[in-house]
Amino acid sequence: MKKLIPLLVGGILPALSHAAPVMTQPASLLTLGTGATPQTGLSVMYNPAAGETVIEEGEKFRWGYLGSIGLAVELGDADDFGDDVDQLISDLEEDTVTAAKGDEVINNYNDNIRQKLGDEGFIKVDAHVVAPIAPFSFRSETLGGVISLDAMAGVTVKASVLDDDISVNTVTDEFETNTAVYLKSVQYTTIGLGYSRVINQPLITQFTDPLGGRLLAGVRGNLYNMSLSKQVVGLLSIDEDDELSDVIQDDIDSNEKSSTAVGVDLGLIWQADNYHVGFTWRNINEPEFDYGSLGDNCIAKDSATSVSNCFTALYFASQERLALNETYVMTAQTTIDAALNTANKRWRLATSFDMQPIRDPIGDEYQWASVSAAYVSSSIIGGRIGLSQNQVGSELTMLSAGLSLFGGMNLDVRYSLDQINIDGETVPRAFGINLGFENSF
């Protein structure tokens, strides 16, 4: 049997040709965070009221040139996770297992790696792209505000381990176990249409005018097309003549379920010359999406491997370690943000905080707090740094930095201060990179 991790990659990479949600922020927002900022038109994707802030006074429109593309990887808090899985596979595929060898493998598994693999080990990959031209924002005199249109796509896949007892069959002298890899994937596209405007009603302006600022409001509709799939791959379910990557891809496709729903976001911004305060309420209607089912009609599967994996899924479901049927709810979340800036908005200090934790479609929990500092130039060079922390779930602390060149190209990287060991080297548990192109102030 070939090594598992490279084959897992081979099995899930074809999904990258499909569309999926962004689990990490695109382009310069990877560093700046999700608070409204005029330094990138992408702000309209998070706070709908930001449309009024991303177009300069006297300008009619703003757009992205070539969009942006990003890749992120997150690893569980388990040293040498991939090596341990590969070694376990090598041990399990022994043809003739002696009593001594059986005791050695089982004891090493129970004492050294079972908890690490089952409770903490995983690999998560996210790739995404914002469409060229998007976001495209323009000022409408007829509607008295700014209209924004954007589109994004990508994929997120997570591989973890469902651990089970290992024993030796004394008749066949082979190992037996239901230990399996658990794959969850999400693919979707999002098309957003937003509208923002200044609230200039007399009832409001009598309070805002003396304060020297303006109140902005916005609404955004998101059309989500989401495909959700999960698959259980038993470590002993692969015959020598099977290609694991093909089995994984076939089963993920067959278990996939696609659906479309609309989410609604609302946003407010109080903007003054040298500061702003923002509020966002995303997915207020909480759209829902179903995963494809596991464990259906196992006998009718196309291959012996798929049949075995189907029954393995039923086994772990009986232990309540996975759900055969699952619905992802895009839970509503509110975010507050604030910023200080110079009058020309070139220098900026900003912070944002998610008020509630939410789960992404894979099931991981997020509630981000972030701070950033940035300088932007419309013609030569700009830079930014940021620090963010997940308040729940992984609780990772992320350091990020970005560079802008010639007022249009943005390169941002992010990595976690939390580290693990791989092959004797200390590496960050999470890493992300984004490259984007858009016109700027």
PyMOL commands that set and color helices and strands:
alter all, ss='L'
color gray80, all
select helices_A, chain A and resi 4-17+29-32+41-45+48-54+81-92+99-120+202-211+244-255+298-300+304-318
alter helices_A, ss='H'
color red, helices_A
select strands_A, chain A and resi 61-62+64-75+122-130+136-140+145-162+166-169+174-177+180-198+213-234+257-272+275-282+288-290+327-329+333-341+347-354+358-359+365-366+368-375+381-390+397-405+409-416+419-422+425-428+430-438
alter strands_A, ss='S'
color yellow, strands_A
deselect
rebuild
show_as cartoon
